[in-house]
Amino acid sequence: MMPTIPRDWADPFLEQAREDLKAAWSVPADRSASTLCMLLQMVFEKLGKAAYARAGNAVPRNHQAASLLFAMLLRHPTGQALLRANANVRQ
């Protein structure tokens, strides 16, 4: 059965993010950097969509979910701390 309201999409997006992260871990560390980056981008897109859905918002149908995730993190003190912990996180 397909999810019918935005919040119902959160768990499927989290599961997809987990699977993409597993795939990223399988990429050899000494080569295929572009593949690793692509997979990590997919993980963050799906995490962003899951967070957006969990909040009850309509899930974006574009590749801007990672940007939305950062916007959500900036609105919460814990998220701000995560972003401040490492300057490379936002690059």
Buried (B, 14 or more C-beta within 10 A) or exposed (E): EEBEEBBEBBEBBBEBBEBBBEBBEEBEEEEEEEBBEBBBBBBBBBBBBBBBBBEEBEBBEEEEBBBBBBEBBEEEEEBEEEBEEEEEEEE
